[in-house]
Amino acid sequence: MALGSGIFLIVVGAIAAFAVDDAIDGVDLAMIGYICMAAGVIAIVVSLVANAQRSKTTHTEVRDEHVDHHRVEG
């Protein structure tokens, strides 16, 4: 999920930074685009690190056996 969101942020950021020529007073669209692209890269890196940690987990089966040494024979 974060991988797709990261790619989306990179695409939207690239469009805002490089393809939009409109100007809004007090808003730098190029800087907003760069911020979106940086957030997208961070989201992708975090997603890949979390996925790598999830795949390295191991499962150990613990079996508890009870041996009765105090059995009375009669």
Order of alpha helices (4+ residues) and beta strands (2+ residues): alpha-alpha
